[in-house]
Amino acid sequence: MDEWFIWLVRLMFAGIFPLGIGMLYRAWKIIVRKDYRHVADWRGRMIRDGKQWAGLVAGANATGGIGLLLVGALVILAGLPFAIWSGATALILWSYYFALQFVVQRAGLAQAAS
């Protein structure tokens, strides 16, 4: 394997932890602190009527954060192979993205109906 690929994989693996911690931080801010500024899409754009959608966004953030940290821990503790942990990470990130897209679409429809 080329050396650049090994460094890229290490960088990808190291990125799992700040992403997971950031997701858990947002979930904590929404649930515990009732800070609805964090009720936002994946780009950070706030969702209108954040209080109504806080549970779904916090759930997506908490699930994604726990999932990413679990994958990182399994790589360290169980030696999860690259193909498995990179696929699991991609599944978690894409699921997170589509969950937030779903909430944004539903919030837009709810706003249009009112």
The 8 nearest C-alpha neighbors of each residue, nearest first, counted from 0:
[[1, 2, 4, 5, 3, 6, 8, 7],
 [0, 2, 3, 4, 5, 6, 7, 8],
 [1, 3, 5, 4, 0, 6, 7, 8],
 [4, 2, 6, 5, 1, 7, 0, 8],
 [3, 5, 7, 6, 2, 1, 8, 0],
 [4, 6, 8, 2, 7, 3, 9, 1],
 [7, 5, 9, 3, 4, 8, 10, 2],
 [6, 8, 4, 10, 5, 9, 3, 11],
 [9, 7, 11, 5, 10, 6, 12, 4],
 [10, 8, 6, 12, 7, 11, 13, 5],
 [9, 11, 7, 13, 8, 12, 6, 14],
 [12, 10, 8, 14, 9, 13, 7, 15],
 [11, 13, 9, 14, 10, 15, 8, 71],
 [12, 14, 10, 15, 11, 16, 9, 17],
 [15, 13, 11, 12, 16, 17, 10, 18],
 [16, 14, 18, 12, 13, 17, 67, 19],
 [15, 17, 19, 18, 14, 20, 13, 68],
 [18, 16, 20, 19, 14, 21, 15, 13],
 [19, 17, 21, 15, 16, 20, 22, 14],
 [20, 18, 64, 16, 22, 67, 21, 17],
 [19, 21, 17, 23, 22, 18, 24, 16],
 [22, 20, 24, 18, 19, 23, 17, 25],
 [21, 23, 60, 64, 19, 25, 24, 20],
 [22, 24, 26, 20, 64, 61, 25, 21],
 [25, 23, 21, 27, 22, 26, 20, 28],
 [24, 26, 28, 22, 27, 23, 37, 29],
 [25, 27, 57, 23, 29, 60, 24, 61],
 [28, 26, 24, 30, 25, 29, 31, 23],
 [29, 27, 32, 25, 26, 34, 31, 30],
 [28, 30, 33, 34, 26, 27, 35, 32],
 [29, 31, 27, 33, 28, 32, 26, 57],
 [32, 30, 27, 33, 28, 29, 34, 26],
 [31, 33, 28, 34, 29, 30, 27, 35],
 [34, 32, 29, 30, 31, 35, 28, 50],
 [35, 33, 29, 32, 36, 28, 37, 30],
 [34, 36, 37, 38, 49, 29, 33, 50],
 [35, 37, 38, 34, 45, 39, 49, 29],
 [38, 36, 35, 39, 25, 34, 29, 45],
 [39, 37, 35, 36, 49, 53, 45, 46],
 [38, 40, 45, 46, 44, 43, 37, 41],
 [39, 41, 43, 42, 44, 99, 45, 103],
 [40, 42, 43, 96, 99, 39, 44, 100],
 [43, 41, 40, 44, 39, 45, 96, 99],
 [42, 44, 39, 40, 41, 45, 37, 38],
 [45, 43, 39, 40, 42, 46, 41, 38],
 [44, 46, 39, 38, 43, 47, 36, 40],
 [47, 45, 39, 49, 38, 48, 44, 103],
 [46, 48, 49, 45, 106, 110, 107, 50],
 [49, 47, 50, 51, 46, 52, 106, 110],
 [50, 48, 52, 47, 51, 38, 35, 46],
 [49, 51, 53, 48, 52, 35, 38, 54],
 [50, 52, 49, 53, 48, 54, 47, 55],
 [53, 51, 49, 50, 54, 55, 56, 48],
 [54, 52, 50, 56, 55, 49, 51, 38],
 [55, 53, 57, 56, 52, 58, 51, 30],
 [54, 56, 58, 57, 53, 52, 59, 102],
 [55, 57, 59, 53, 58, 54, 38, 60],
 [58, 56, 26, 60, 54, 59, 55, 53],
 [59, 57, 55, 61, 56, 60, 62, 54],
 [60, 58, 56, 62, 57, 61, 63, 95],
 [59, 61, 22, 57, 63, 58, 26, 62],
 [60, 62, 58, 64, 23, 26, 63, 59],
 [63, 61, 59, 65, 64, 60, 58, 66],
 [64, 62, 66, 60, 61, 65, 59, 91],
 [63, 65, 19, 22, 61, 23, 67, 66],
 [64, 66, 68, 62, 67, 63, 69, 61],
 [65, 67, 69, 63, 64, 68, 62, 70],
 [68, 66, 70, 19, 64, 69, 65, 15],
 [67, 69, 71, 65, 70, 66, 19, 72],
 [68, 70, 66, 72, 67, 71, 65, 73],
 [69, 71, 73, 67, 68, 72, 66, 74],
 [72, 70, 68, 74, 69, 73, 67, 75],
 [71, 73, 69, 75, 74, 70, 76, 68],
 [74, 72, 76, 70, 77, 75, 71, 79],
 [75, 73, 79, 78, 71, 72, 77, 76],
 [74, 76, 72, 73, 78, 77, 71, 79],
 [75, 77, 73, 74, 72, 78, 79, 71],
 [78, 76, 73, 79, 74, 75, 72, 80],
 [79, 77, 74, 75, 76, 80, 73, 81],
 [78, 80, 74, 77, 73, 84, 83, 81],
 [81, 79, 83, 82, 78, 84, 74, 85],
 [80, 82, 84, 83, 85, 79, 86, 8],
 [83, 81, 85, 80, 84, 86, 79, 87],
 [84, 82, 86, 81, 80, 85, 87, 79],
 [85, 83, 87, 81, 86, 82, 88, 79],
 [84, 86, 88, 87, 82, 83, 81, 89],
 [87, 85, 89, 83, 88, 84, 82, 90],
 [88, 86, 84, 90, 89, 85, 83, 91],
 [87, 89, 85, 91, 86, 90, 84, 92],
 [88, 90, 86, 92, 87, 91, 93, 85],
 [91, 89, 87, 93, 88, 92, 94, 86],
 [92, 90, 94, 88, 89, 93, 63, 95],
 [91, 93, 95, 89, 94, 90, 88, 96],
 [92, 94, 96, 90, 95, 91, 89, 97],
 [95, 93, 91, 97, 96, 92, 90, 98],
 [96, 94, 92, 98, 93, 97, 59, 91],
 [95, 97, 93, 99, 94, 98, 92, 100],
 [96, 98, 100, 94, 99, 95, 101, 93],
 [99, 97, 101, 95, 100, 96, 94, 102],
 [98, 100, 102, 101, 96, 97, 40, 103],
 [101, 99, 97, 103, 98, 102, 104, 96],
 [100, 102, 98, 104, 99, 103, 97, 105],
 [103, 101, 99, 105, 100, 104, 106, 98],
 [102, 104, 100, 106, 101, 105, 107, 99],
 [105, 103, 107, 101, 102, 106, 100, 108],
 [104, 106, 108, 102, 107, 103, 109, 101],
 [107, 105, 109, 103, 104, 108, 102, 110],
 [108, 106, 104, 110, 105, 109, 103, 111],
 [107, 109, 105, 111, 110, 106, 112, 104],
 [110, 108, 106, 112, 107, 111, 105, 113],
 [109, 111, 107, 113, 108, 112, 106, 47],
 [110, 112, 108, 109, 113, 107, 106, 105],
 [113, 111, 109, 110, 108, 107, 106, 105],
 [112, 110, 111, 109, 108, 107, 106, 48]]
